Amino acid sequence: MRKREYVAKYDGLTTEGQRAAFRSNYMRNTEHFRVSLSLPDFDFPLARLPGDGSTFASLVKETESLGMRHFHWPWEFATNRQFCWLHQHDWQGIVGVDREEAGLPSNNSVILFHDRHWRGENKQRLDELLTPLEKSGCIFGKLADWKPAPPKSVPTSKALPSAEVPAEPAATQ
């Protein structure tokens, strides 16, 4: 969804009706997968608001209040100009691969790969795309397997705080 669609539908979740509609959307999706997978206790531990949804702090907060960890994806790739907002065509010289910017992802970036873009003739493009990403140090996996750094501890005395454990490399979907 685009920003204007989120605003039209949820307008910052300022009313109980908007919050109820937002929660109902998640519940319908959850119920769909419970039935489809024949898993009556299925729940989503992770969430990704589509389109521009992650730019709304209120939507992210509401998602997390529903018990899901929200992930923003600052990196997205597509093929053959399928998304009008991806203006960098033939990314890193790979014909048919589109990206919003020309550069490489920064450390701990989440990269979104839509499955539908990388089937058939585009499988070779995916192989070509993964090469420069791997060479730049990207590590690939599932978000569900990613173990981020633990939250910072708050010292209870005048002792120095314990060293923060660094986060693991970028997880991708």
C-alpha positions in Angstrom: 0.0 0.0 0.0 1.1 3.5 -0.7 1.1 6.2 2.0 -2.1 7.8 0.8 -3.9 4.4 1.0 -2.7 3.9 4.6 -3.8 7.4 5.5 -7.2 6.9 3.9 -7.7 3.6 5.6 -6.1 4.0 9.0 -5.2 7.7 9.4 -2.6 7.2 12.1 -4.8 4.9 14.2 -6.2 7.8 16.1 -9.6 6.3 16.7 -10.7 2.9 18.1 -12.5 2.2 14.8 -9.2 2.6 12.9 -7.3 0.4 15.3 -10.0 -2.2 15.2 -9.9 -2.2 11.3 -6.1 -2.5 11.4 -6.2 -5.4 13.9 -9.0 -7.1 12.0 -6.8 -7.1 8.8 -4.1 -9.0 10.7 -6.7 -11.4 12.2 -8.2 -12.2 8.7 -4.7 -12.9 7.4 -3.9 -15.1 10.4 -7.2 -17.0 10.1 -6.6 -17.5 6.3 -3.3 -19.2 7.1 -4.7 -21.2 10.0 -7.3 -22.7 7.6 -4.9 -23.1 4.6 -2.2 -24.8 6.7 -4.7 -26.8 8.9 -2.9 -25.3 12.0 -5.5 -23.9 14.3 -2.9 -22.4 16.7 -0.8 -20.8 13.9 0.3 -17.2 14.7 2.7 -14.8 12.9 5.8 -14.1 15.1 7.1 -11.6 12.5 5.4 -9.0 10.4 6.2 -6.7 7.5 3.8 -3.9 6.7 3.5 -3.8 2.9 4.5 -0.8 0.8 5.0 2.4 2.8 3.5 0.9 6.0 6.8 0.9 7.9 7.0 4.7 7.6 4.1 5.0 10.1 5.3 4.7 13.7 1.7 4.2 14.9 1.2 1.2 12.5 4.5 -0.4 13.6 3.7 0.1 17.2 0.2 -1.4 16.8 1.7 -4.4 14.9 4.1 -5.0 17.8 1.3 -4.6 20.3 -0.3 -7.6 18.5 2.7 -9.7 19.5 4.6 -9.6 16.2 8.1 -8.3 15.7 8.0 -5.8 12.8 10.8 -5.8 10.2 11.4 -2.9 7.8 13.2 -3.7 4.6 15.3 -0.8 3.4 16.4 -2.9 0.4 14.1 -4.3 -2.3 14.8 -5.8 -5.7 12.5 -6.6 -8.6 12.8 -7.6 -12.2 11.8 -6.1 -15.5 10.5 -2.8 -14.1 7.6 -4.4 -12.2 7.7 -1.7 -9.5 7.5 1.9 -10.7 9.3 3.2 -7.5 12.5 1.3 -8.3 14.3 3.7 -10.5 17.8 2.1 -10.7 17.4 -0.3 -13.7 20.0 -2.9 -14.5 21.4 -2.7 -11.0 25.2 -3.2 -10.8 25.1 -4.0 -14.5 22.6 -6.9 -14.1 20.2 -6.6 -17.0 16.6 -6.7 -15.8 17.2 -6.2 -12.1 15.7 -3.1 -10.5 16.6 -1.3 -7.3 15.8 2.1 -5.8 19.5 3.0 -5.5 22.7 2.0 -7.2 24.8 1.2 -4.1 25.2 -1.9 -1.9 23.3 -2.5 1.3 24.8 -1.4 4.6 25.5 -3.7 7.5 22.4 -5.5 9.0 20.1 -4.4 6.2 17.1 -6.5 5.6 16.6 -7.3 1.9 13.2 -8.1 0.5 13.0 -10.6 -2.3 9.5 -11.3 -3.6 9.4 -15.0 -4.7 7.4 -14.2 -7.8 10.1 -12.1 -9.3 12.8 -14.8 -9.4 11.1 -17.7 -11.1 11.7 -19.1 -14.6 13.9 -16.9 -16.8 14.6 -14.7 -13.8 16.3 -17.4 -11.8 19.6 -16.6 -13.6 19.1 -12.9 -12.7 18.8 -13.9 -9.0 22.1 -15.9 -9.2 23.7 -12.8 -10.8 22.3 -10.6 -8.1 23.5 -12.7 -5.2 27.1 -12.7 -6.4 27.8 -9.0 -5.7 25.8 -9.1 -2.5 27.8 -12.1 -1.3 31.1 -10.5 -2.3 30.1 -7.4 -0.3 29.7 -9.6 2.8 25.9 -10.2 2.8 24.8 -13.4 4.6 21.4 -14.8 3.6 18.8 -16.5 5.7 15.3 -16.3 7.0 14.2 -13.6 9.4 12.8 -16.2 11.7 16.3 -17.5 12.2 18.0 -14.1 12.8 19.2 -13.5 16.3 19.7 -9.8 16.8 21.7 -8.3 19.6 20.1 -8.5 23.0 18.6 -5.3 24.4 21.0 -3.0 26.2 21.1 -3.6 29.9 20.5 -0.8 32.3 23.2 -0.7 35.0 21.8 -0.6 38.6 24.9 0.7 40.2 27.8 3.0 39.3 29.6 0.0 37.7 30.3 0.2 34.0 27.6 -1.3 31.8 28.4 -4.7 30.2 29.7 -4.7 26.6 26.9 -4.9 24.1 27.0 -8.1 22.0 27.2 -7.1 18.3 24.2 -8.1 16.1 24.6 -10.9 13.7 24.9 -10.2 9.9 22.0 -9.1 7.8 19.1 -11.4 7.6 17.1 -11.5 4.4 13.8 -12.8 3.3 
